[in-house]
Amino acid sequence: MKNNIITQVEETYGFSIKSYIPAPRGWWAETYILDTDKDKYFIKIFKENLPFEVSLRTSLDIQFQMAEQIKYIPKPIRTRNGTILHTLDNKRVIALYTCINGTKYSAKSACEILNLMVNVYKLDIRCDSIYYFEFYSEKIIKDLKINKHSTKSETLTGYMNRNRDFFIKYWNLYEDLVYRVRNKKNKLYLTHGDIGVNLMVDDNEQVFIVDWDSIHLGPIERDLREYIDFSTDIKQLEAIAKNAGLYWEFDKDYHNYFILNGIYDDLGHFFYEIDTELPNSEIEMAEKITGQQQYIDDIEKKLIL
């Protein structure tokens, strides 16, 4: 972290940074753990010209409200001026959070995820509905069908070549699901959207749900998609929801939509990073694609047709 950024962060939040260490970064931000004269904090420094700054500001406001009601959600920290997101001199935006002293945690089942999330689903907080379609991926698939699938990244080109038949095979199903879910009238809830890789556990075995940047109103299936397959006891999930006062019935259209959306949406992100030449090393691209390849290889178990 550069000295000018440290100075701006100290002035913005009113503390002195004693030390900092890098934390695993995500799609859009560098992350650090700050040790200050007040407490430890987690900071995200987002890329320049962030395309979703307005929605990020909204998601942080929502997360702040959630954290005041649910103890296992990190709270965004407001600046000295009361804002929840701050723009640096170099036009990058930063967000600060309470720091969770814990380690990564992997949930064992859809039931465990649902038990963690039911208190969130019961909150009455205004939020935008999820945007259901990734048009950037539509262009990519059209190119794939006529065999135009080379990219600036050798890693991404190899990924496309290996999975070309898969991307084309499931695209028609995905387009059909897009229009079906758009017309549904099911009740929508505050959903995380990427919960599987954003769980932490502390020394007291308290599990925390972190990184709510993708929060939207959506169906519960959005959060359960990674944990449900043909062997899952759906009735048990519905019973957990009912006992919590949520009268939810599993919808396989939603489930299948989010399974495929995860693949095609990530494909769009891969191309966006390459085409806009964002600072992203080939190693980082390879790590992302490796995880997505494992997901694709397991897809037949995930789809419920």
Order of alpha helices (4+ residues) and beta strands (2+ residues): alpha-beta-beta-beta-alpha-beta-beta-beta-beta-alpha-alpha-alpha-beta-beta-beta-beta-alpha-alpha-alpha-alpha-alpha
